[in-house]
Amino acid sequence: MIETDEELRKTFKNFIADFKHFEDWVFIEWHNANGSSNCRVRYIVNEKEGELHISGDLGSAIFYWHAKNTWQDIAEYSKHFSYFKSKAGANSDDSMTDGDVAEEDLRDFLREYVDDETLKKLGYTEDEFIEEAMAGWDIYGDGAFTKDGIADEDVIDFLLDNEIYSAGKVASYRERLWAIGLQMILEKYGN
């Protein structure tokens, strides 16, 4: 089950931020007030260039906006997670996969792009097609559809021919925690 943002916020319950400013650079150490390094995050923001560098116990990433942005601007952007995540130029953490989301992705694809006649030619109802496709999903933990599973090859070929290579990708907890940490820093320290 995917944790809600409110549940993830508990990770940072007793956290504080230490700030250091050097010209256009802002260094923010987000850490537990008790000194523990568990889930500690270092945010380094180049406000002149709009870059965010993240490192620490939750992995690392680099985000680019290619324009002047304060750390507060970037923290605001993190409230719109899809946009925030799209700015990652490098990221040590892969997204996770979720079977329910994958099934929903398939259902959306079928309803938008595939008519009942096409499914009938393949010999499947919508639910049967999804069940069969899921037998060839995420065999290697990457959310991809592959013929290496037990799924009907015609189903997998149909998906691949329609450029549906994977499904069910969701942001990892670490990626979400990077954004949540920024939001909490903004709430506590604002200026």
C-alpha positions, -999 to +999 in steps of 0.1 A: +000+000+000+013+034-009+017+058+021+000+091+020+019+124+022+006+129+057+020+095+067+054+103+051+055+137+069+058+118+102+093+108+090+103+144+096+083+149+128+113+162+149+134+177+121+150+211+120+168+230+093+202+247+095+209+273+068+241+286+054+243+312+026+273+318+003+266+343-024+240+327-047+241+294-029+219+282+000+228+251+020+200+236+040+207+207+064+174+190+072+179+167+102+165+153+133+168+176+163+182+147+184+213+145+162+203+112+145+214+110+108+184+088+099+167+103+069+190+134+070+188+154+038+211+181+024+195+205+000+219+228-019+203+255-040+220+276-066+195+304-066+212+322-096+209+292-119+179+275-105+196+242-095+188+220-066+212+193-054+200+167-029+222+143-010+220+124+023+205+093+038+176+093+013+198+092-018+208+119-042+194+139-072+200+170-092+171+192-104+174+220-130+151+250-137+176+269-158+164+302-144+168+322-112+148+306-084+151+311-046+150+280-023+114+291-014+104+291-051+117+255-055+100+245-023+067+258-037+074+238-069+077+207-048+040+210-040+033+201-076+051+168-075+048+158-112+063+191-122+090+190-095+100+154-105+101+163-142+130+187-134+153+159-121+183+157-144+198+128-123+183+107-096+197+078-075+163+065-068+141+046-092+104+049-092+085+020-076+058-001-093+023-008-081+000-035-095-032-016-089-018+014-107-006-008-136-041-023-140-056+012-140-030+024-166-040-006-188-077+001-184-072+037-193-052+028-224-078+002-235-107+026-230-091+055-248-074+037-277-087+002-282-122-006-294-142-037-283-139-052-318-101-052-316-102-069-281-127-094-295-103-102-324-076-109-298-100-131-280-104-111-248-127-089-228-112-058-212-108-076-178-094-107-194-069-087-214-057-069-183-054-101-164-034-117-192-011-086-196-004-085-159+010-121-162+038-105-182+042-074-161+070-064-137+088-098-140+121-080-133+108-053-109+109-025-135+072-022-144+079-034-179+058-059-200+079-088-212+074-121-229+095-138-202+064-142-180+034-165-186+013-140-205+000-147-240+027-134-264+000-119-286-012-097-257+024-085-249+031-080-286-001-059-289+010-037-260+046-033-273+033-026-308+012+002-293+043+016-274+030+005-240+063-008-226+055-004-189+028+006-165+023+012-128+052+035-121+048+055-090+072+078-073+094+062-047+091+071-010+125+088-012+115+110-041+083+120-023+103+126+009+126+150-008+096+171-018+079+168+015+110+179+033+112+210+012+076+218+019+080+213+056+111+236+056+091+263+038+063+259+063+087+263+093+112+288+080+094+305+051+119+334+046 
